[in-house]
Amino acid sequence: MQYAMNWIVLIFAGLCEVCFTFCLGRSKGLDGLQWWLWIGGFVFFYVLSMVLLMKATRTIPIGTAYPVWTGIGAVGSVLMGIFIFHEPATFWRLFFITTLIASIVGLKSFS
């Protein structure tokens, strides 16, 4: 039961990584109070992501947890860039994100 719960914690840690990259993206070009608020959000989600990752690695091997965590963050950040920040969705970008997702699923399946 604890092992399954830590997979949920790991997923939330990865989503927090997406949140801190969102805050970092929103802080671009700002100054003053707005910049500090977005950077405060960045720090909050960064720390929360690390704490959750540490908790998840109590039962999930670090060699599996870390790549899954960074994969969730990478995929989420690319998708966020495409849908929120209107970055290009080229064939190769989507192809490599798809291979990354397949790799994450493979790590989970064989660990």
C-alpha positions in Angstrom: 0.0 0.0 0.0 2.8 2.4 0.9 4.6 1.6 -2.4 1.4 2.5 -4.4 0.9 5.7 -2.4 4.5 6.8 -3.1 3.8 6.5 -6.8 0.9 9.0 -6.4 3.3 11.2 -4.3 5.8 11.0 -7.2 3.2 12.0 -9.7 2.3 15.0 -7.6 6.0 15.8 -7.3 6.3 15.8 -11.1 3.3 18.0 -11.4 4.8 20.5 -8.9 7.8 20.6 -11.2 5.5 21.6 -14.0 4.0 24.3 -11.7 7.4 25.8 -10.9 8.4 25.9 -14.5 5.0 27.7 -15.2 5.9 30.3 -12.5 9.3 30.7 -14.0 7.8 31.3 -17.5 5.3 33.8 -16.1 8.0 35.8 -14.4 9.7 36.5 -17.7 9.7 40.1 -18.5 8.2 41.2 -15.2 9.6 43.3 -12.4 8.6 44.6 -9.1 5.9 42.9 -7.0 4.6 40.8 -9.9 8.1 39.3 -10.4 8.5 38.6 -6.7 5.1 36.9 -6.5 5.8 34.6 -9.5 9.3 33.8 -8.1 7.7 33.1 -4.7 5.4 30.6 -6.4 8.5 29.1 -8.1 10.3 28.6 -4.8 7.2 27.2 -3.1 6.6 24.6 -5.9 10.3 23.8 -6.2 10.6 23.0 -2.5 7.3 21.1 -2.5 8.4 19.1 -5.5 11.7 18.2 -3.8 10.1 17.2 -0.5 7.6 15.0 -2.4 10.3 13.4 -4.4 12.3 12.6 -1.3 9.2 11.1 0.3 8.5 8.9 -2.8 12.1 7.6 -2.8 11.4 5.9 0.5 10.0 2.9 -1.4 10.7 3.7 -5.0 14.3 3.3 -6.2 16.0 6.6 -7.0 17.1 5.2 -10.3 13.4 4.9 -11.2 11.9 7.8 -9.3 14.2 10.5 -10.5 13.8 9.8 -14.3 10.0 9.5 -13.8 9.9 12.8 -11.9 12.0 14.6 -14.5 10.0 13.0 -17.3 6.7 14.2 -15.9 8.2 17.7 -15.5 9.7 17.7 -19.0 6.5 16.4 -20.7 4.3 18.7 -18.7 6.6 21.7 -19.4 6.6 21.1 -23.1 2.9 20.7 -23.2 2.4 23.8 -21.1 4.7 25.6 -23.5 2.7 24.6 -26.4 -0.8 25.2 -25.0 -0.2 28.1 -22.6 2.9 29.9 -23.9 2.1 29.2 -27.6 5.4 27.6 -28.4 5.7 25.7 -31.7 4.4 22.1 -31.8 6.6 20.7 -34.5 6.7 17.1 -35.6 10.1 16.4 -34.0 9.2 18.0 -30.8 6.0 15.9 -30.4 7.9 12.8 -31.6 10.5 13.1 -28.9 8.0 13.9 -26.2 6.1 10.7 -27.3 9.3 8.7 -26.9 9.9 10.2 -23.5 6.4 9.2 -22.4 7.1 5.7 -23.7 10.3 5.6 -21.7 8.6 6.7 -18.5 5.9 4.0 -18.9 8.7 1.5 -19.6 10.5 2.4 -16.4 7.3 2.1 -14.4 6.4 -1.3 -16.0 9.8 -2.9 -15.4 10.6 -1.6 -11.9 
